[in-house]
Amino acid sequence: MALDTEIKSQLAQYLELLEGDIVLKVSAGSDAVSKEMLDLVEELSSMSARITIEKTELPRTPSFSVNRVGEDTGVTFAGVPLGHEFTSLVLALLQVSGRAPKVDQSVIDQIKALPGEYHFETFVSLSCHNCPDVVQALNVMSVVHPGITHTMIDGAAFKEEAESRDVMAVPSVFLNGEFFESGRMSLEEILAKIGSAPDASAFADKDPFDVLVIGGGPAGASAAIYAARKGIRTGIVAERFGGQVMDTLGIENFISVKYTEGPKLVASLEEHVKEYGIDIMNLQRAKRLEKKELVEVELENGAVLKSKTVILSTGARWRNLGVPGEAEFKNKGVAYCPHCDGPLFEGKHVAVVGGGNSGVEAAIDLAGIAGHVTVFEFMPEMKADAVLQDRLHSLSNVTVLTNVQVKEITGDDKVNGIAYLERDTEATKHIDLQGVFVQIGLVPNTDWLGDTVERTRFGEIVVDNRGATNVPGVFAAGDCTNSPYKQIIISMGSGANAALGAFDYLIRN
């Protein structure tokens, strides 16, 4: 396996940044994946005099660890870290060589202060755009703390192990041999989960803000930047920076950027927000809003933040089917991200619930991996664009069922099928499956507001043309509002609009 010319030239530039010598300890067999892995490490070694290779026995074959000379750093790749994990490999080489990770010093101090030993393993698929965040976070922890190790495991290369450990969604993280968590996590989220989160008292004595933004997706980031540029005191509370965009793969309609990917766009947003003196409060959820002399927002950790104006930009989440079996079998066959979890269902029979654009795109995507795909659509006809439907109907391993209602996702320890109702005949049927991908749209993250602001029957916040709600000083933007179209570019525009509306309100009051 030779790296293509473009990747090689990029790699050559990165390898010039190595600060110390690295030993790649390699455990290889005679199989095809071992050969591909050996080609990769030999290519790395040939490109830098700082990299040497040492043959060894590791717990998994094929795998290799990235070490300082005379010191095991605990960073291991089981399989071939290409695809979305190529960046994880490059960063591991740089960080093990001595280059400081791009992480706040307070976070590094948190990692160093962890007591005891932590041995992490992460099952990934190389097509998963959510996996690298987790792999890179755990690699940083291993480089910084001598008691932490991390192994990235390509689920396709270690299929039997993945199946024996019931891995049906990626990334799936195990800690000291026990299941830890599944799905995208930031470094801060991992630290919070192992009991090392910033104290709530850190929020207690903050002065009132001029503008407080709740939510860190495109609308929230845009609102915070527009407010801060007016020179007023701005804060942003985010459960996770980037919101839903973090789970978006290809973005081809962000005008002036022909193609980008969600995590890359979020990294740029966060970098831009950090250019201004915005108080970013990450990993925090709002639980109550009350209008007094100022607007008060209570966080789930008990802290109360005060602000002259608030911009609600809490976005939306995947809509659940709400049928028996969905919650029970989440990550045990029920999935929401075809790009991430699709490769784990290679050759299997899966279902996609939803015949809109996202459902049909998911079905087309999965048809290239799964043995068979069945699409379930509630209405008599699918709602997806004609061009997508034509592509779907051209595929030989896809069945489309319209005018059907999913009644239950069945299974024992994992999904084994779907029970559904034919709405015209009222006959109940069952189909055997190993996976179900739910793609039925979005629901706004506004439940916590209760009746404090006016919302539609779908839970969307009602706003006027300045982004103002029915509560003086409270504005809203993005997918949590009654804006008819939910798009990244529209969310950004509405965030800017709400920030300008809030600034205008401050001037007049």
TIRO-207018 format. One record per residue (C-alpha): residue number from 1; x, y, z. Coordinates in nm, 2 decimals, always signed. Layout:
REM TIRO-207018
[NUM; [X; Y; Z]];
...
//
This chain:
REM TIRO-207018
[1; [+0.00; +0.00; +0.00]];
[2; [+0.16; +0.32; -0.11]];
[3; [+0.04; +0.66; +0.02]];
[4; [-0.08; +0.88; -0.26]];
[5; [+0.14; +1.17; -0.37]];
[6; [-0.07; +1.45; -0.20]];
[7; [-0.08; +1.27; +0.13]];
[8; [+0.29; +1.20; +0.12]];
[9; [+0.38; +1.57; +0.06]];
[10; [+0.15; +1.67; +0.35]];
[11; [+0.30; +1.40; +0.57]];
[12; [+0.66; +1.51; +0.48]];
[13; [+0.57; +1.87; +0.60]];
[14; [+0.43; +1.73; +0.93]];
[15; [+0.73; +1.50; +0.99]];
[16; [+0.97; +1.79; +0.97]];
[17; [+0.79; +1.92; +1.29]];
[18; [+0.90; +1.61; +1.50]];
[19; [+1.09; +1.73; +1.80]];
[20; [+1.24; +1.40; +1.93]];
[21; [+1.31; +1.05; +1.82]];
[22; [+1.02; +0.80; +1.79]];
[23; [+1.02; +0.42; +1.80]];
[24; [+0.73; +0.24; +1.63]];
[25; [+0.69; -0.11; +1.80]];
[26; [+0.52; -0.33; +1.54]];
[27; [+0.34; -0.66; +1.59]];
[28; [+0.26; -0.81; +1.24]];
[29; [+0.15; -1.14; +1.10]];
[30; [+0.12; -1.27; +0.74]];
[31; [-0.23; -1.14; +0.68]];
[32; [-0.33; -0.87; +0.43]];
[33; [-0.40; -0.60; +0.70]];
[34; [-0.05; -0.67; +0.86]];
[35; [+0.11; -0.62; +0.52]];
[36; [-0.08; -0.29; +0.47]];
[37; [+0.02; -0.18; +0.82]];
[38; [+0.39; -0.27; +0.76]];
[39; [+0.39; -0.08; +0.43]];
[40; [+0.26; +0.23; +0.62]];
[41; [+0.51; +0.22; +0.91]];
[42; [+0.80; +0.15; +0.67]];
[43; [+0.69; +0.44; +0.46]];
[44; [+0.68; +0.66; +0.77]];
[45; [+1.03; +0.54; +0.87]];
[46; [+1.17; +0.61; +0.53]];
[47; [+1.04; +0.97; +0.54]];
[48; [+1.21; +1.07; +0.87]];
[49; [+1.54; +0.98; +1.03]];
[50; [+1.37; +1.04; +1.36]];
[51; [+1.14; +0.73; +1.32]];
[52; [+1.27; +0.38; +1.37]];
[53; [+1.09; +0.04; +1.37]];
[54; [+1.12; -0.24; +1.62]];
[55; [+0.95; -0.58; +1.58]];
[56; [+0.77; -0.70; +1.90]];
[57; [+0.47; -0.89; +2.03]];
[58; [+0.17; -0.67; +2.12]];
[59; [-0.17; -0.79; +2.27]];
[60; [-0.32; -0.76; +1.91]];
[61; [-0.18; -0.84; +1.57]];
[62; [-0.17; -0.64; +1.35]];
[63; [-0.09; -0.33; +1.56]];
[64; [+0.18; -0.09; +1.64]];
[65; [+0.26; +0.15; +1.93]];
[66; [+0.41; +0.50; +1.91]];
[67; [+0.68; +0.55; +2.17]];
[68; [+0.96; +0.77; +2.29]];
[69; [+1.30; +0.61; +2.29]];
[70; [+1.32; +0.39; +2.61]];
[71; [+0.97; +0.48; +2.71]];
[72; [+0.63; +0.32; +2.63]];
[73; [+0.38; +0.61; +2.59]];
[74; [+0.07; +0.38; +2.57]];
[75; [-0.05; +0.50; +2.23]];
[76; [-0.13; +0.20; +2.01]];
[77; [-0.31; +0.16; +1.67]];
[78; [-0.46; -0.18; +1.61]];
[79; [-0.52; -0.19; +1.23]];
[80; [-0.42; +0.06; +0.98]];
[81; [-0.50; +0.42; +1.08]];
[82; [-0.60; +0.57; +0.74]];
[83; [-0.92; +0.73; +0.63]];
[84; [-1.05; +0.96; +0.90]];
[85; [-0.79; +0.82; +1.15]];
[86; [-0.49; +0.94; +0.95]];
[87; [-0.50; +1.27; +1.14]];
[88; [-0.50; +1.08; +1.47]];
[89; [-0.18; +0.90; +1.36]];
[90; [+0.00; +1.23; +1.25]];
[91; [-0.10; +1.40; +1.58]];
[92; [+0.02; +1.10; +1.78]];
[93; [+0.36; +1.11; +1.61]];
[94; [+0.40; +1.49; +1.68]];
[95; [+0.28; +1.47; +2.04]];
[96; [+0.49; +1.17; +2.13]];
[97; [+0.79; +1.34; +1.98]];
[98; [+0.74; +1.63; +2.22]];
[99; [+0.52; +1.88; +2.05]];
[100; [+0.27; +2.02; +2.30]];
[101; [-0.10; +1.92; +2.21]];
[102; [-0.33; +2.22; +2.13]];
[103; [-0.52; +2.19; +2.46]];
[104; [-0.57; +2.45; +2.73]];
[105; [-0.32; +2.42; +3.01]];
[106; [-0.61; +2.39; +3.26]];
[107; [-0.71; +2.07; +3.08]];
[108; [-0.36; +1.93; +3.08]];
[109; [-0.34; +2.00; +3.46]];
[110; [-0.67; +1.81; +3.50]];
[111; [-0.53; +1.51; +3.32]];
[112; [-0.20; +1.51; +3.51]];
[113; [-0.39; +1.52; +3.84]];
[114; [-0.59; +1.21; +3.77]];
[115; [-0.52; +0.94; +4.03]];
[116; [-0.46; +0.57; +3.94]];
[117; [-0.44; +0.39; +3.61]];
[118; [-0.67; +0.41; +3.31]];
[119; [-0.64; +0.16; +3.01]];
[120; [-0.87; +0.28; +2.73]];
[121; [-0.96; +0.09; +2.41]];
[122; [-1.17; +0.25; +2.13]];
[123; [-1.34; +0.06; +1.85]];
[124; [-1.37; +0.27; +1.54]];
[125; [-1.45; +0.25; +1.17]];
[126; [-1.22; +0.43; +0.93]];
[127; [-1.52; +0.60; +0.76]];
[128; [-1.65; +0.74; +1.09]];
[129; [-1.61; +1.12; +1.12]];
[130; [-1.70; +1.11; +1.49]];
[131; [-1.43; +0.86; +1.59]];
[132; [-1.11; +1.07; +1.55]];
[133; [-1.22; +1.32; +1.82]];
[134; [-1.23; +1.04; +2.08]];
[135; [-0.91; +0.87; +1.96]];
[136; [-0.72; +1.20; +1.96]];
[137; [-0.85; +1.30; +2.31]];
[138; [-0.75; +0.96; +2.46]];
[139; [-0.41; +0.97; +2.29]];
[140; [-0.34; +1.31; +2.44]];
[141; [-0.43; +1.17; +2.78]];
[142; [-0.19; +0.88; +2.73]];
[143; [+0.09; +1.12; +2.62]];
[144; [+0.04; +1.35; +2.92]];
[145; [-0.02; +1.09; +3.20]];
[146; [+0.21; +0.79; +3.25]];
[147; [-0.08; +0.58; +3.40]];
[148; [-0.30; +0.61; +3.10]];
[149; [-0.29; +0.40; +2.78]];
[150; [-0.51; +0.40; +2.47]];
[151; [-0.55; +0.16; +2.18]];
[152; [-0.75; +0.25; +1.87]];
[153; [-0.90; -0.07; +1.73]];
[154; [-1.04; -0.08; +1.37]];
[155; [-1.36; -0.28; +1.40]];
[156; [-1.33; -0.41; +1.04]];
[157; [-0.98; -0.55; +1.10]];
[158; [-1.08; -0.70; +1.44]];
[159; [-1.44; -0.81; +1.35]];
[160; [-1.45; -1.11; +1.58]];
[161; [-1.34; -0.91; +1.88]];
[162; [-1.59; -0.63; +1.80]];
[163; [-1.87; -0.88; +1.77]];
[164; [-1.77; -1.08; +2.09]];
[165; [-1.78; -0.75; +2.28]];
[166; [-2.12; -0.65; +2.13]];
[167; [-1.98; -0.34; +1.95]];
[168; [-2.26; -0.22; +1.73]];
[169; [-2.19; +0.15; +1.72]];
[170; [-1.87; +0.35; +1.69]];
[171; [-1.68; +0.50; +1.85]];
[172; [-1.72; +0.25; +2.14]];
[173; [-1.49; +0.31; +2.43]];
[174; [-1.39; +0.05; +2.69]];
[175; [-1.20; +0.15; +3.02]];
[176; [-1.01; -0.12; +3.20]];
[177; [-1.19; -0.39; +3.01]];
[178; [-1.55; -0.26; +3.09]];
[179; [-1.77; -0.06; +2.85]];
[180; [-1.73; +0.31; +2.92]];
[181; [-1.93; +0.51; +2.65]];
[182; [-2.03; +0.52; +2.29]];
[183; [-2.05; +0.82; +2.06]];
[184; [-1.85; +1.14; +2.00]];
[185; [-1.69; +1.29; +2.32]];
[186; [-1.46; +1.58; +2.36]];
[187; [-1.16; +1.56; +2.60]];
[188; [-1.35; +1.77; +2.85]];
[189; [-1.65; +1.53; +2.83]];
[190; [-1.42; +1.23; +2.89]];
[191; [-1.27; +1.40; +3.20]];
[192; [-1.61; +1.49; +3.33]];
[193; [-1.73; +1.13; +3.29]];
[194; [-1.44; +1.00; +3.49]];
[195; [-1.52; +1.25; +3.76]];
[196; [-1.28; +1.54; +3.69]];
[197; [-1.51; +1.83; +3.59]];
[198; [-1.47; +2.20; +3.68]];
[199; [-1.64; +2.30; +4.00]];
[200; [-1.99; +2.47; +3.97]];
[201; [-1.86; +2.74; +4.20]];
[202; [-1.65; +2.86; +3.91]];
[203; [-1.98; +3.01; +3.76]];
[204; [-2.12; +3.15; +4.08]];
[205; [-1.96; +3.50; +4.10]];
[206; [-1.97; +3.60; +3.73]];
[207; [-2.08; +3.96; +3.67]];
[208; [-2.39; +4.00; +3.46]];
[209; [-2.34; +3.97; +3.08]];
[210; [-2.47; +4.21; +2.82]];
[211; [-2.55; +3.92; +2.59]];
[212; [-2.56; +3.56; +2.71]];
[213; [-2.59; +3.30; +2.43]];
[214; [-2.73; +2.95; +2.52]];
[215; [-2.60; +2.70; +2.27]];
[216; [-2.27; +2.66; +2.08]];
[217; [-2.38; +2.55; +1.72]];
[218; [-2.35; +2.77; +1.41]];
[219; [-2.63; +3.01; +1.53]];
[220; [-2.48; +3.04; +1.88]];
[221; [-2.12; +3.10; +1.75]];
[222; [-2.24; +3.35; +1.50]];
[223; [-2.45; +3.54; +1.76]];
[224; [-2.16; +3.54; +2.01]];
[225; [-1.91; +3.68; +1.75]];
[226; [-2.16; +3.95; +1.63]];
[227; [-2.23; +4.05; +2.00]];
[228; [-1.86; +4.06; +2.10]];
[229; [-1.76; +4.27; +1.80]];
[230; [-1.99; +4.54; +1.94]];
[231; [-1.76; +4.56; +2.24]];
[232; [-2.01; +4.43; +2.49]];
[233; [-1.97; +4.16; +2.76]];
[234; [-2.06; +3.83; +2.59]];
[235; [-2.09; +3.48; +2.73]];
[236; [-2.17; +3.15; +2.57]];
[237; [-2.31; +2.84; +2.74]];
[238; [-2.27; +2.52; +2.54]];
[239; [-2.34; +2.15; +2.62]];
[240; [-2.09; +2.07; +2.34]];
[241; [-1.94; +2.32; +2.10]];
[242; [-2.07; +2.28; +1.75]];
[243; [-2.39; +2.10; +1.84]];
[244; [-2.54; +1.89; +1.56]];
[245; [-2.29; +2.00; +1.30]];
[246; [-2.04; +1.78; +1.48]];
[247; [-2.24; +1.48; +1.36]];
[248; [-2.26; +1.60; +1.00]];
[249; [-2.02; +1.45; +0.74]];
[250; [-2.01; +1.61; +0.40]];
[251; [-2.12; +1.97; +0.37]];
[252; [-2.15; +2.09; +0.01]];
[253; [-2.40; +2.38; +0.04]];
[254; [-2.20; +2.62; +0.27]];
[255; [-2.17; +2.89; +0.01]];
[256; [-1.81; +2.98; -0.09]];
[257; [-1.67; +2.65; +0.05]];
[258; [-1.73; +2.37; -0.21]];
[259; [-1.68; +2.09; +0.04]];
[260; [-1.61; +2.06; +0.41]];
[261; [-1.69; +1.83; +0.70]];
[262; [-1.88; +1.90; +1.02]];
[263; [-1.60; +1.86; +1.27]];
[264; [-1.37; +2.08; +1.05]];
[265; [-1.63; +2.35; +1.03]];
[266; [-1.68; +2.34; +1.41]];
[267; [-1.31; +2.37; +1.47]];
[268; [-1.30; +2.68; +1.26]];
[269; [-1.61; +2.82; +1.44]];
[270; [-1.45; +2.76; +1.78]];
[271; [-1.12; +2.92; +1.67]];
[272; [-1.31; +3.22; +1.55]];
[273; [-1.51; +3.26; +1.87]];
[274; [-1.19; +3.24; +2.08]];
[275; [-1.05; +3.54; +1.88]];
[276; [-1.28; +3.76; +2.09]];
[277; [-1.30; +3.80; +2.47]];
[278; [-1.61; +3.57; +2.49]];
[279; [-1.66; +3.38; +2.82]];
[280; [-1.70; +3.02; +2.69]];
[281; [-1.87; +2.79; +2.94]];
[282; [-1.85; +2.44; +2.79]];
[283; [-2.02; +2.12; +2.90]];
[284; [-2.30; +2.31; +3.06]];
[285; [-2.68; +2.27; +3.02]];
[286; [-2.93; +2.54; +3.09]];
[287; [-3.24; +2.42; +3.29]];
[288; [-3.44; +2.73; +3.37]];
[289; [-3.49; +3.08; +3.23]];
[290; [-3.66; +3.36; +3.43]];
[291; [-3.71; +3.73; +3.34]];
[292; [-3.66; +3.95; +3.64]];
[293; [-3.48; +4.29; +3.63]];
[294; [-3.22; +4.10; +3.44]];
[295; [-3.27; +3.76; +3.26]];
[296; [-3.16; +3.48; +3.49]];
[297; [-3.05; +3.14; +3.35]];
[298; [-3.00; +2.85; +3.59]];
[299; [-2.76; +2.58; +3.48]];
[300; [-2.80; +2.21; +3.57]];
[301; [-2.50; +2.24; +3.80]];
[302; [-2.70; +2.49; +4.01]];
[303; [-2.52; +2.81; +3.91]];
[304; [-2.73; +3.11; +3.81]];
[305; [-2.60; +3.34; +3.53]];
[306; [-2.75; +3.69; +3.48]];
[307; [-2.76; +3.89; +3.16]];
[308; [-2.93; +4.20; +3.02]];
[309; [-3.02; +4.00; +2.71]];
[310; [-3.02; +3.63; +2.62]];
[311; [-3.00; +3.46; +2.28]];
[312; [-3.14; +3.10; +2.28]];
[313; [-2.97; +2.89; +2.01]];
[314; [-3.01; +2.54; +2.15]];
[315; [-3.06; +2.37; +1.82]];
[316; [-3.23; +2.04; +1.76]];
[317; [-3.16; +1.67; +1.79]];
[318; [-3.26; +1.35; +1.60]];
[319; [-3.62; +1.27; +1.65]];
[320; [-3.68; +0.94; +1.81]];
[321; [-3.94; +0.69; +1.68]];
[322; [-4.08; +0.65; +2.03]];
[323; [-4.16; +0.28; +1.98]];
[324; [-4.08; -0.01; +2.22]];
[325; [-3.73; -0.14; +2.17]];
[326; [-3.58; +0.18; +2.04]];
[327; [-3.42; +0.30; +2.36]];
[328; [-3.34; -0.05; +2.48]];
[329; [-3.14; -0.14; +2.17]];
[330; [-2.97; +0.20; +2.11]];
[331; [-2.61; +0.12; +2.01]];
[332; [-2.72; -0.25; +2.01]];
[333; [-2.85; -0.23; +1.65]];
[334; [-3.05; +0.09; +1.67]];
[335; [-2.84; +0.37; +1.52]];
[336; [-2.88; +0.73; +1.39]];
[337; [-2.55; +0.79; +1.19]];
[338; [-2.52; +0.57; +0.88]];
[339; [-2.17; +0.71; +0.80]];
[340; [-2.04; +0.61; +1.15]];
[341; [-2.21; +0.28; +1.22]];
[342; [-2.28; +0.16; +0.87]];
[343; [-1.95; -0.04; +0.83]];
[344; [-2.04; -0.25; +1.14]];
[345; [-2.34; -0.39; +0.95]];
[346; [-2.14; -0.52; +0.65]];
[347; [-2.33; -0.79; +0.47]];
[348; [-2.62; -0.77; +0.72]];
[349; [-2.99; -0.69; +0.67]];
[350; [-3.07; -0.34; +0.80]];
[351; [-3.37; -0.10; +0.79]];
[352; [-3.39; +0.28; +0.74]];
[353; [-3.70; +0.44; +0.90]];
[354; [-3.78; +0.76; +0.71]];
[355; [-3.83; +0.83; +0.34]];
[356; [-3.72; +1.20; +0.34]];
[357; [-3.39; +1.31; +0.20]];
[358; [-3.18; +1.21; +0.50]];
[359; [-3.35; +0.86; +0.51]];
[360; [-3.30; +0.80; +0.13]];
[361; [-2.94; +0.92; +0.14]];
[362; [-2.88; +0.69; +0.43]];
[363; [-3.03; +0.39; +0.25]];
[364; [-2.82; +0.46; -0.06]];
[365; [-2.51; +0.49; +0.16]];
[366; [-2.59; +0.16; +0.34]];
[367; [-2.68; -0.03; +0.03]];
[368; [-2.31; -0.03; -0.06]];
[369; [-2.22; -0.20; +0.27]];
[370; [-2.51; -0.40; +0.40]];
[371; [-2.65; -0.72; +0.24]];
[372; [-3.00; -0.57; +0.21]];
[373; [-3.17; -0.24; +0.31]];
[374; [-3.54; -0.21; +0.37]];
[375; [-3.68; +0.15; +0.38]];
[376; [-3.99; +0.22; +0.59]];
[377; [-4.20; +0.52; +0.50]];
[378; [-4.52; +0.61; +0.70]];
[379; [-4.69; +0.81; +0.42]];
[380; [-4.82; +0.65; +0.09]];
[381; [-4.53; +0.82; -0.09]];
[382; [-4.17; +0.91; +0.00]];
[383; [-4.09; +1.28; +0.05]];
[384; [-3.73; +1.27; -0.08]];
[385; [-3.61; +1.46; -0.39]];
[386; [-3.69; +1.27; -0.72]];
[387; [-3.32; +1.24; -0.81]];
[388; [-3.25; +1.05; -0.48]];
[389; [-3.56; +0.83; -0.52]];
[390; [-3.44; +0.73; -0.87]];
[391; [-3.10; +0.64; -0.74]];
[392; [-3.26; +0.44; -0.46]];
[393; [-3.49; +0.24; -0.69]];
[394; [-3.19; +0.16; -0.92]];
[395; [-3.03; -0.04; -0.64]];
[396; [-3.09; -0.42; -0.64]];
[397; [-3.05; -0.48; -0.27]];
[398; [-3.31; -0.22; -0.15]];
[399; [-3.68; -0.28; -0.07]];
[400; [-3.91; +0.02; -0.01]];
[401; [-4.22; -0.02; +0.21]];
[402; [-4.46; +0.28; +0.20]];
[403; [-4.77; +0.35; +0.40]];
[404; [-4.64; +0.14; +0.69]];
[405; [-4.61; +0.22; +1.06]];
[406; [-4.32; +0.08; +1.27]];
[407; [-4.48; -0.06; +1.59]];
[408; [-4.18; -0.22; +1.76]];
[409; [-3.81; -0.28; +1.73]];
[410; [-3.76; -0.64; +1.84]];
[411; [-3.46; -0.82; +1.99]];
[412; [-3.30; -1.02; +2.27]];
[413; [-2.97; -0.87; +2.37]];
[414; [-2.95; -0.69; +2.03]];
[415; [-3.19; -0.60; +1.75]];
[416; [-3.34; -0.89; +1.55]];
[417; [-3.62; -0.73; +1.36]];
[418; [-3.91; -0.48; +1.32]];
[419; [-4.28; -0.53; +1.37]];
[420; [-4.49; -0.30; +1.15]];
[421; [-4.84; -0.23; +1.05]];
[422; [-4.96; -0.20; +0.68]];
[423; [-5.18; +0.10; +0.72]];
[424; [-5.41; +0.01; +0.42]];
[425; [-5.48; -0.35; +0.51]];
[426; [-5.42; -0.31; +0.89]];
[427; [-5.21; -0.64; +0.88]];
[428; [-4.92; -0.66; +1.13]];
[429; [-4.60; -0.81; +0.99]];
[430; [-4.25; -0.88; +1.12]];
[431; [-3.92; -0.86; +0.93]];
[432; [-3.59; -1.01; +1.05]];
[433; [-3.31; -0.75; +1.06]];
[434; [-2.98; -0.69; +1.24]];
[435; [-2.98; -0.31; +1.24]];
[436; [-3.22; -0.01; +1.23]];
[437; [-3.12; +0.34; +1.13]];
[438; [-3.37; +0.61; +1.24]];
[439; [-3.39; +0.91; +1.00]];
[440; [-3.72; +1.09; +1.07]];
[441; [-3.61; +1.45; +1.12]];
[442; [-3.54; +1.68; +1.41]];
[443; [-3.70; +1.80; +1.73]];
[444; [-3.59; +2.13; +1.89]];
[445; [-3.40; +2.13; +2.22]];
[446; [-3.65; +2.36; +2.40]];
[447; [-3.83; +2.14; +2.66]];
[448; [-3.64; +2.31; +2.94]];
[449; [-3.81; +2.64; +2.87]];
[450; [-4.16; +2.53; +2.96]];
[451; [-4.41; +2.82; +2.91]];
[452; [-4.15; +3.10; +2.97]];
[453; [-4.13; +3.18; +2.60]];
[454; [-4.39; +3.12; +2.33]];
[455; [-4.33; +2.80; +2.13]];
[456; [-4.52; +2.63; +1.85]];
[457; [-4.69; +2.30; +1.90]];
[458; [-4.37; +2.14; +1.77]];
[459; [-4.17; +2.31; +2.04]];
[460; [-4.01; +2.57; +1.81]];
[461; [-3.95; +2.91; +1.97]];
[462; [-4.16; +3.18; +1.80]];
[463; [-3.95; +3.48; +1.69]];
[464; [-4.01; +3.80; +1.49]];
[465; [-3.79; +3.94; +1.21]];
[466; [-3.53; +4.06; +1.46]];
[467; [-3.50; +3.73; +1.64]];
[468; [-3.70; +3.86; +1.94]];
[469; [-3.93; +3.63; +2.14]];
[470; [-4.24; +3.74; +2.33]];
[471; [-4.02; +3.80; +2.64]];
[472; [-3.84; +4.14; +2.64]];
[473; [-3.46; +4.09; +2.61]];
[474; [-3.49; +3.73; +2.51]];
[475; [-3.40; +3.64; +2.15]];
[476; [-3.36; +3.31; +1.96]];
[477; [-3.19; +3.18; +1.65]];
[478; [-3.13; +2.87; +1.45]];
[479; [-3.29; +2.53; +1.45]];
[480; [-3.47; +2.58; +1.78]];
[481; [-3.69; +2.85; +1.63]];
[482; [-3.99; +2.85; +1.39]];
[483; [-3.76; +2.93; +1.10]];
[484; [-3.91; +2.72; +0.81]];
[485; [-3.57; +2.59; +0.69]];
[486; [-3.30; +2.42; +0.90]];
[487; [-2.97; +2.48; +0.73]];
[488; [-2.62; +2.57; +0.87]];
[489; [-2.60; +2.89; +0.66]];
[490; [-2.95; +3.00; +0.77]];
[491; [-2.87; +2.93; +1.14]];
[492; [-2.56; +3.15; +1.11]];
[493; [-2.76; +3.43; +0.95]];
[494; [-3.02; +3.41; +1.22]];
[495; [-2.76; +3.41; +1.49]];
[496; [-2.61; +3.74; +1.35]];
[497; [-2.97; +3.88; +1.32]];
[498; [-3.05; +3.79; +1.68]];
[499; [-2.73; +3.95; +1.81]];
[500; [-2.80; +4.27; +1.62]];
[501; [-3.15; +4.26; +1.76]];
[502; [-3.02; +4.22; +2.11]];
[503; [-2.77; +4.51; +2.06]];
[504; [-3.05; +4.73; +1.94]];
[505; [-3.26; +4.64; +2.24]];
[506; [-2.97; +4.73; +2.48]];
[507; [-2.93; +5.07; +2.31]];
[508; [-3.30; +5.15; +2.34]];
[509; [-3.33; +5.02; +2.70]];
//
